[in-house]
């Protein structure tokens, strides 16, 4: 038996048999920022097959075009790369084999004019 004390001070008793298996799951945090405000933050399995994107209110005269990651090149220049395009559904299916990494994503807007 394995005895483990939880946060309330009580002990949990876990029975370990001969065929006890442990699975390691890696989780990552995705943080979503729109207009300098955090609009969402979520923990996902690194091997998740889909992501639910948060709602972002576009400034007047603009529409959400997608969620981008800031990239810095070897010369120190910052660029934005859209990773998830905006769609009617806020759920994005990821290609099989995708491994997520912790990242901050920024809402990108385009003019409706």
N, C-alpha and C positions, 0 to 999 in steps of 0.2 A: 504494500500500500504506500501511496505517496500522500503526505500530509502537507497542505499548503494553506497558509493564513491569508485571508482576503482582506480588503480594505476596511471592513467593519470590525476586524479583530477575530472573526469567527474562522474556524478551520474547515477547509474542504477536504474530503477524503476521496482520493482518486485511486481506483483499483487498476493495477497494471497487470495484464495477463501476459502469457507467453507470446501472443501475437499482437502486441501493442505497436501501432504505427503512428508516427508523427509526420505531419505534412508541413512543410515550410512554405509560407505564403509571403511574398514580398508585396508591400503596399506602398503606393506613392501618393503624394498630395498634389492636386492641381488647384491653383488659385486663379480666379478670373477677376480682372480689373476692367472697369469701364469708367471713363471720365475721372480717373484718379481715385475711384472708390472700389473697394472689394465688393463684388456682387455675388461671389460664390467661392466656396472652398470645399473640396471633397477629397476623401481618401478612397482610392480604388486599388484593386489588385493590379499589379504591373501587367498581368496578362489578360486584362479585361477585354471583352469583345465589343463593348460599346461604351459611350460616354454620354451622359445627359448634360447638355450645356445649359447654363443659367439664362434667364431672361435679362436682356439689357435694353434700357430705354434710350433710344437714339436721340441726339439733339435735334432741335427743329430744323427741317430741311435736309435731314440726313437719314440714311438707312443703314442698318447693320450689314456689313459685307462678310464678316467672319471673325474668328479669334486667331490672333497672331502671337508668335513668340519673338522676343528681341534677340537678335544675333549680332555678335561683334566680330568683325573680320580681323585679320592679322595687323591691320593698320589702325585699329581702334575705332573704325567707323561702325555706327549702329545701323542695322537694317531690321525690317520687320518681315517675317515670313508667315503667311496665313497657313495655319495647320488645319483648321476646321472652318469650312465655308458655312455661311448662314443658310438655313433651310426652314421650311414650314415646321417640320418636326425638330424639336430640340435634342433628339437622340441621334448620335452619329455612330454608325457601325464602323469598326476598325478592321482593316485587313487581317486575315489570319496570320499569326506569328508576330504581330506587333507587340513590342514590349515597351510599356509606358515608362517615362522617367519623371521625377518631380519637376514641375515647371510652373511658371507664371505666364498666363495668357492674357493678352490685351484685346479689348474690343476694337475692331477697325470699322470705320464708317466711311460711306461715300455719299456724295451729294445726290439728291434726287432731281436736281435741275438738269 
